[in-house]
Amino acid sequence: MKKIYNYNTVFMYIFLIIVCLFSAFPFVWMISAATNRSVDIIKGKVFFGTYFIENIKQLFSIVSVDRAFLNSLRNTVAGTLASLLICSMAGYGFQIYRDKNKDRLMSILLLSMMVPFASVMIPLFKMFSIAGLLDTTLGFILPSVSTAFLIFFFRQSSMTFPFEIVQAARVDGMGEFGIYARIYIPVMAPTFAAAAIVTFMNSWNSYLWPLIIMQSQGSKTMPLLITGLTSGYTTDYGILMLAVTICTLPTVILFFTQQKRFVAGVLGSVK
């Protein structure tokens, strides 16, 4: 039995290694392509080259990578913080406050997830244009500052939050916002981390809405900048892959630094 168990373990690790290699290959190829010439990439070269510095010089000479990166970072951080605040309050309220109609309201919110963004894109653009919110951070974050998915996520996670703590805090005279800020947020920190990662990645990789509302060159984000690199007659794939690598770094760093909290938050929401 021990030999069978050992063989099963070996085969399991071999399978996992193969799957990891297939999963990691696109990222490795992306980084290696950033160090090669466009001609070498077209030929199918997958090894690291010696044109990394040249690609950096050419990329920063033809587009404003630093401006686009800062625009994406500013818009994404502001949108993530606002979304976490509003959606966590909504999820907290749906679970903590007792009302017979809250489940009906949650069902309506979940039904809104079935409405495609393309169907409301034109009305949103007209509203934001009239309000003077084009090319602004506020215009970027408002459509996604409150999402049904994130509200549902916080509500599911709040089911594991001990209601007795809220009752005890109310007896001691603590206000509702104090309970939320001083008790709920520290206890639900893994859920906030998981929601922050999901929201940050969605906002950072957002393309359609920024394409519509960010109309000036100075307000372009990283996904829009990458698209601009492919709009000419010829595409330099080395420069393109370098821009994609730069665009990917923030989400990769965020996920790997908060991976444990992300897993804990997701498992907490499932419970």
RAGI-V640586 format. One record per backbone hydrogen bond with DSSP energy under -0.5 kcal/mol. CO is the residue of the C=O (numbers start at 1). NH is the residue of the N-H. If there is no record, write none. Layout:
co->CO nh->NH
co->CO nh->NH
This chain:
co->1 nh->5
co->2 nh->6
co->3 nh->7
co->4 nh->8
co->5 nh->9
co->6 nh->10
co->7 nh->11
co->8 nh->12
co->9 nh->13
co->10 nh->14
co->11 nh->15
co->12 nh->16
co->13 nh->17
co->14 nh->18
co->15 nh->19
co->16 nh->20
co->17 nh->21
co->18 nh->22
co->19 nh->23
co->20 nh->24
co->21 nh->25
co->22 nh->26
co->24 nh->28
co->25 nh->29
co->26 nh->30
co->27 nh->31
co->28 nh->32
co->29 nh->33
co->30 nh->34
co->32 nh->35
co->32 nh->49
co->33 nh->36
co->35 nh->51
co->37 nh->41
co->38 nh->42
co->39 nh->43
co->40 nh->44
co->40 nh->45
co->41 nh->44
co->51 nh->55
co->52 nh->56
co->53 nh->57
co->54 nh->58
co->55 nh->59
co->56 nh->60
co->57 nh->61
co->58 nh->62
co->59 nh->63
co->63 nh->65
co->64 nh->68
co->65 nh->69
co->66 nh->70
co->67 nh->71
co->68 nh->72
co->68 nh->222
co->69 nh->73
co->70 nh->74
co->71 nh->75
co->72 nh->76
co->73 nh->77
co->74 nh->78
co->75 nh->79
co->76 nh->80
co->77 nh->81
co->78 nh->82
co->79 nh->83
co->80 nh->84
co->81 nh->85
co->82 nh->86
co->83 nh->87
co->84 nh->88
co->85 nh->89
co->86 nh->90
co->87 nh->91
co->88 nh->92
co->89 nh->93
co->90 nh->94
co->91 nh->95
co->92 nh->96
co->93 nh->97
co->97 nh->99
co->99 nh->102
co->101 nh->105
co->102 nh->106
co->103 nh->107
co->104 nh->108
co->105 nh->109
co->106 nh->110
co->107 nh->111
co->108 nh->112
co->110 nh->113
co->111 nh->114
co->112 nh->115
co->114 nh->116
co->116 nh->119
co->116 nh->120
co->117 nh->120
co->117 nh->121
co->118 nh->122
co->120 nh->124
co->121 nh->125
co->122 nh->126
co->123 nh->127
co->124 nh->128
co->125 nh->129
co->126 nh->130
co->127 nh->131
co->128 nh->133
co->129 nh->132
co->133 nh->136
co->136 nh->140
co->137 nh->141
co->138 nh->142
co->139 nh->143
co->141 nh->144
co->141 nh->145
co->142 nh->145
co->147 nh->151
co->148 nh->152
co->149 nh->153
co->150 nh->154
co->151 nh->155
co->152 nh->156
co->153 nh->157
co->154 nh->158
co->155 nh->159
co->156 nh->159
co->157 nh->160
co->158 nh->161
co->162 nh->165
co->162 nh->166
co->163 nh->167
co->164 nh->168
co->165 nh->169
co->166 nh->170
co->167 nh->171
co->168 nh->172
co->169 nh->174
co->170 nh->173
co->175 nh->179
co->176 nh->180
co->177 nh->181
co->178 nh->182
co->179 nh->183
co->179 nh->184
co->180 nh->185
co->183 nh->187
co->184 nh->188
co->186 nh->189
co->188 nh->192
co->189 nh->193
co->190 nh->194
co->191 nh->195
co->192 nh->196
co->193 nh->197
co->194 nh->198
co->195 nh->199
co->196 nh->200
co->197 nh->201
co->198 nh->202
co->199 nh->203
co->200 nh->204
co->201 nh->205
co->203 nh->206
co->207 nh->211
co->208 nh->212
co->209 nh->212
co->209 nh->213
co->210 nh->214
co->213 nh->135
co->213 nh->215
co->216 nh->219
co->217 nh->220
co->221 nh->225
co->222 nh->226
co->223 nh->227
co->224 nh->228
co->225 nh->229
co->226 nh->230
co->227 nh->230
co->228 nh->231
co->235 nh->237
co->236 nh->240
co->237 nh->241
co->238 nh->242
co->239 nh->243
co->240 nh->244
co->241 nh->245
co->242 nh->246
co->243 nh->247
co->244 nh->248
co->245 nh->249
co->246 nh->250
co->248 nh->252
co->249 nh->253
co->250 nh->254
co->251 nh->255
co->252 nh->256
co->253 nh->257
co->254 nh->258
co->258 nh->262
co->259 nh->263
co->260 nh->264
co->261 nh->265
co->262 nh->266
co->263 nh->267
co->264 nh->268
co->265 nh->269
co->266 nh->270
co->267 nh->271
